[in-house]
C-alpha cells in the first residue's frame, strides 16, 4: 500500500492574509522579542527532551536560527502566540537570545492552532505515541474531528489513528513505559487487546525484563488464550459432571448430560413403567418445590 503524503501541511490549515489591492500573499517575517511571545495553549507535546533542547540551543548560538517560527497575533496587543516552533522558541531562550525571527500569520481559530501544532510535532517526530494518542483524542472530543479527518490532517492511515487511540485504554503505568520508550507502541497495541489489567501489567513487566519482541509477545498471548480456553472447557466439563451426579442422586436412576454450558441435552434412563412413573413424580415434585 502506498503511503500517504504527510498531511495537508501547515500552510493548508491556516488562512493567509491577502491584500485587498493585490492577489499576492502577505506573509510577514519580523523579529520579535522573546518576552512578547507566549507558548501555544494547544501545544500537544507535554515533555521536551532537555538534552536535545540544549543541543539546539548550542546550534542557535553558533549558527543562528535556521527557520523562523510561526506565530499569530495574541488577544493582548503587541504579543504573539506560537503556532509552530515551540522547540525553537524554548531553545532560543536557553541560548539567551533576546529575540527571534517569526512568520506572522492571520490569527487562526483554536482548532486550527491545535491542528498546526500537532502536525508540526508529528512531521518532526517529536511526539511520543502516548502524546500523539492523547492529541488525537482531544481532536475528537474538543474539536469534533472524525478518525477520517484526523487521518487526512496528519497524513496517516485511519487504522493508525484507531490503533493509537487504543493505547489510552492501557493502565497509566504501562502508558508511561510506552511514553518513555521502554516498550514500543507495537507492544502496546497487542497489550490493549487483552482486557485483563493485571495480565497486561504482568506481560508489560515481562517485556521490560526480558526485552521480548512484538512477535514473541503475540505468540505468548496466543498461547495464554489457548490455555484459558482449555481451562474453561475443563471447568465446564467438571460442572456438567457434578450436575449429572446431582440429577442421578435426586432421581435415583442413571442420567447423562451432553453438550456445553450454552447448549446440550439431558438423558434420564428408566427401566420399567413403574420406574418411569416414579421419575415423573420426582420431577413434578422438584418443579413444585422450586
Phi and psi in degrees as a GROMACS rama.xvg file:
@    title "Ramachandran Plot"
@    xaxis  label "Phi"
@    yaxis  label "Psi"
@TYPE xy
-73.179  134.745  UNK-2
-72.1972  143.846  UNK-3
-70.7643  153.993  UNK-4
-64.5913  155.078  UNK-5
-75.9058  83.1285  UNK-6
66.7478  -177.295  UNK-7
-83.6005  -5.66473  UNK-8
83.8651  163.854  UNK-9
-65.3228  -38.3037  UNK-10
-66.8315  -31.6029  UNK-11
-76.1831  -13.7403  UNK-12
-101.935  2.01594  UNK-13
-137.496  131.137  UNK-14
-69.0716  137.753  UNK-15
-93.3794  155.891  UNK-16
-77.0165  132.542  UNK-17
-121.214  128.141  UNK-18
-63.7725  143.388  UNK-19
-71.7855  -17.1192  UNK-20
-99.8445  -16.6135  UNK-21
-145.145  161.898  UNK-22
-89.3906  -1.72119  UNK-23
-66.4672  143.245  UNK-24
-77.2559  130.484  UNK-25
-95.2199  89.389  UNK-26
-108.842  116.968  UNK-27
-104.424  128.857  UNK-28
-108.685  120.799  UNK-29
-132.876  166.618  UNK-30
-100.997  125.136  UNK-31
-121.539  134.636  UNK-32
-58.8663  136.636  UNK-33
-59.293  -31.1232  UNK-34
-74.6045  -4.07762  UNK-35
-103.958  9.79133  UNK-36
-114.845  134.382  UNK-37
-111.575  149.236  UNK-38
-65.4818  155.903  UNK-39
-66.6572  123.545  UNK-40
-61.3771  -22.4133  UNK-41
-109.031  24.5547  UNK-42
-59.0489  119.647  UNK-43
-70.6927  -29.0016  UNK-44
-78.2563  129.543  UNK-45
-90.9028  -33.7848  UNK-46
-130.138  145.207  UNK-47
-119.737  134.482  UNK-48
-66.5176  111.448  UNK-49
-61.6586  -41.0761  UNK-50
-64.0643  -41.2731  UNK-51
-69.3054  -34.1109  UNK-52
-63.572  -39.6095  UNK-53
-65.2761  -40.6563  UNK-54
-61.5887  -42.9239  UNK-55
-66.3056  -38.5772  UNK-56
-61.9293  -41.7619  UNK-57
-63.5376  -39.9525  UNK-58
-63.6754  -40.5871  UNK-59
-65.5809  -38.7107  UNK-60
-60.7897  -41.2717  UNK-61
-82.513  -41.6778  UNK-62
-118.157  -5.13077  UNK-63
81.3404  178.215  UNK-64
-82.6365  122.161  UNK-65
-73.5684  -30.6927  UNK-66
-140.551  129.49  UNK-67
-62.9549  153.756  UNK-68
-82.5823  169.549  UNK-69
-112.564  125.039  UNK-70
-131.703  164.582  UNK-71
-130.869  152.301  UNK-72
-62.3902  136.2  UNK-73
-81.6496  169.263  UNK-74
-70.8052  -18.3384  UNK-75
-86.8677  120.826  UNK-76
-53.6299  133.684  UNK-77
83.869  -2.72578  UNK-78
-112.748  160.598  UNK-79
-133.256  153.453  UNK-80
-117.499  134.645  UNK-81
-68.7547  133.573  UNK-82
-100.706  -44.5037  UNK-83
-146.98  133.219  UNK-84
121.665  25.3407  UNK-85
-57.6159  -42.7962  UNK-86
-63.9645  -43.111  UNK-87
-64.079  -36.8555  UNK-88
-64.9695  -47.5071  UNK-89
-66.9048  -40.3306  UNK-90
-65.3945  -36.4892  UNK-91
-63.6746  -37.5783  UNK-92
-66.1694  -40.0014  UNK-93
-64.1963  -32.3074  UNK-94
-79.5036  3.92883  UNK-95
63.1985  27.0591  UNK-96
-69.9851  146.327  UNK-97
-91.5372  -26.6327  UNK-98
-145.075  177.229  UNK-99
-150.837  145.773  UNK-100
-79.1317  137.631  UNK-101
-144.105  146.16  UNK-102
-92.9291  123.995  UNK-103
-97.1626  124.561  UNK-104
-111.581  163.09  UNK-105
-61.1384  135.826  UNK-106
-52.764  133.774  UNK-107
-98.1277  160.348  UNK-108
-78.0975  172.726  UNK-109
-58.9533  -40.3844  UNK-110
-61.4454  -44.6128  UNK-111
-66.8089  -39.1768  UNK-112
-61.1644  -43.2247  UNK-113
-67.9223  -44.2908  UNK-114
-55.3866  -46.5601  UNK-115
-65.4926  -45.431  UNK-116
-63.0226  -39.578  UNK-117
-64.3377  -46.8566  UNK-118
-63.0352  -42.3493  UNK-119
-61.3123  -42.4876  UNK-120
-66.345  -38.8662  UNK-121
-68.2806  -42.2192  UNK-122
-62.6709  -33.3755  UNK-123
-92.7789  2.33419  UNK-124
56.7229  43.9936  UNK-125
-97.3832  -12.4536  UNK-126
-92.3671  142.256  UNK-127
-76.6022  161.489  UNK-128
-56.0921  -35.1765  UNK-129
-73.1269  -41.4619  UNK-130
-60.9513  -43.4627  UNK-131
-61.5294  -44.9102  UNK-132
-62.7051  -41.5087  UNK-133
-64.608  -34.7573  UNK-134
-74.2362  -34.9408  UNK-135
-61.5477  -42.8188  UNK-136
-62.8301  -40.2738  UNK-137
-65.8613  -40.1317  UNK-138
-59.9923  -36.0149  UNK-139
-73.3695  -49.6778  UNK-140
-78.5041  -38.772  UNK-141
-93.2004  -31.3732  UNK-142
-117.773  2.91856  UNK-143
71.8318  21.2526  UNK-144
-67.8784  148.743  UNK-145
-95.1173  167.264  UNK-146
-58.9022  -37.9593  UNK-147
-65.5889  -41.673  UNK-148
-65.4762  -40.6476  UNK-149
-63.8384  -41.4082  UNK-150
-56.3547  -45.293  UNK-151
-68.3077  -38.374  UNK-152
-65.4584  -47.2363  UNK-153
-97.362  -4.19939  UNK-154
72.7046  33.3002  UNK-155
-122.404  151.644  UNK-156
-60.4386  150.936  UNK-157
-59.484  -37.1466  UNK-158
-62.6816  -31.6982  UNK-159
-65.4798  -40.2949  UNK-160
-63.3608  -47.2684  UNK-161
-62.2764  -43.8576  UNK-162
-66.2256  -35.5702  UNK-163
-63.4546  -43.6672  UNK-164
-64.7281  -29.3326  UNK-165
-64.0449  -26.2341  UNK-166
-61.2906  -26.9566  UNK-167
-74.7911  -7.59998  UNK-168
-84.4671  -9.13593  UNK-169
-76.365  154.302  UNK-170
-57.0093  151.374  UNK-171
-60.6015  -36.3178  UNK-172
-69.3631  -29.3418  UNK-173
-75.3518  -37.9245  UNK-174
-58.8251  -38.8023  UNK-175
-63.6121  -37.9747  UNK-176
-62.6014  -38.2262  UNK-177
-70.1023  -44.1806  UNK-178
-61.1603  -34.3879  UNK-179
-86.0356  -1.70155  UNK-180
77.6061  13.8493  UNK-181
-78.8855  -30.8248  UNK-182
-132.02  157.957  UNK-183
-89.4749  165.568  UNK-184
-66.6809  -26.2517  UNK-185
-62.6237  -43.2011  UNK-186
-60.7872  -44.8984  UNK-187
-60.6417  -40.2667  UNK-188
-58.7822  -42.1452  UNK-189
-70.2685  -43.3049  UNK-190
-61.5954  -34.1064  UNK-191
-65.0623  -19.2669  UNK-192
-87.7396  -1.08714  UNK-193
-80.7144  -49.0232  UNK-194
95.8056  -43.9517  UNK-195
-79.6955  113.698  UNK-196
-59.7848  -44.3837  UNK-197
-63.6045  -39.9824  UNK-198
-68.2968  -37.6676  UNK-199
-59.0602  -47.311  UNK-200
-64.6848  -40.0594  UNK-201
-62.462  -45.3608  UNK-202
-70.3656  -36.8945  UNK-203
-60.6772  -43.1519  UNK-204
-65.8513  -34.6227  UNK-205
-66.8805  -41.3519  UNK-206
-59.0742  -45.3052  UNK-207
-65.0949  -45.57  UNK-208
-72.4699  -38.4925  UNK-209
-106.17  1.16984  UNK-210
52.2106  50.6307  UNK-211
-77.0645  142.416  UNK-212
-77.8163  165.786  UNK-213
-60.6082  -42.0901  UNK-214
-62.2094  -40.7461  UNK-215
-63.6113  -40.9478  UNK-216
-66.5196  -39.1859  UNK-217
-57.0829  -44.8265  UNK-218
-67.4887  -41.1982  UNK-219
-59.6505  -46.1077  UNK-220
-68.3658  -37.789  UNK-221
-61.147  -42.4124  UNK-222
-65.6288  -39.9724  UNK-223
-63.5044  -40.2412  UNK-224
-64.648  -39.3685  UNK-225
-64.528  -42.3533  UNK-226
-62.1889  -41.599  UNK-227
-63.0961  -39.9506  UNK-228
-63.0819  -41.5947  UNK-229
-64.9266  -44.6893  UNK-230
-62.5022  -44.5284  UNK-231
-61.0049  -41.6982  UNK-232
-64.0471  -40.9746  UNK-233
-66.1415  -39.092  UNK-234
-62.8189  -44.2104  UNK-235
-62.8282  -40.0384  UNK-236
-63.1141  -41.603  UNK-237
-65.0378  -39.2229  UNK-238
-62.4237  -41.6208  UNK-239
-65.6919  -37.0127  UNK-240
-63.6833  -45.0546  UNK-241
-63.2421  -40.4132  UNK-242
-66.0814  -39.9989  UNK-243
-61.727  -43.573  UNK-244
-63.9156  -36.8504  UNK-245
-66.4221  -41.4484  UNK-246
-62.9894  -44.4265  UNK-247
-63.0872  -39.0976  UNK-248
-65.8161  -43.8144  UNK-249
-71.5717  -37.6135  UNK-250
-93.6926  -11.528  UNK-251
65.3793  35.1018  UNK-252
-153.534  170.521  UNK-253
-71.9421  140.772  UNK-254
-141.52  161.401  UNK-255
-146.282  143.723  UNK-256
-124.072  128.022  UNK-257
-125.592  147.582  UNK-258
123.234  -156.905  UNK-259
-123.937  -173.711  UNK-260
-70.4935  -15.3583  UNK-261
-96.5041  -32.1523  UNK-262
-157.006  142.874  UNK-263
174.314  -162.554  UNK-264
-145.822  155.47  UNK-265
-114.637  130.921  UNK-266
-112.551  128.026  UNK-267
-119.059  126.297  UNK-268
-94.8291  143.984  UNK-269
-134.951  157.237  UNK-270
-124.615  3.32516  UNK-271
-166.306  168.214  UNK-272
-63.7791  -39.7078  UNK-273
-62.9754  -39.2154  UNK-274
-63.4599  -40.4806  UNK-275
-64.2793  -43.7427  UNK-276
-61.7  -40.1875  UNK-277
-63.2133  -43.8364  UNK-278
-64.1941  -41.8565  UNK-279
-60.362  -42.2971  UNK-280
-63.5986  -41.5547  UNK-281
-61.4423  -41.1471  UNK-282
-65.8466  -41.8712  UNK-283
-62.2235  -43.6447  UNK-284
-64.5419  -39.1043  UNK-285
-63.1838  -39.3981  UNK-286
-66.8364  -40.8268  UNK-287
-65.5794  -42.4698  UNK-288
-61.6299  -34.5345  UNK-289
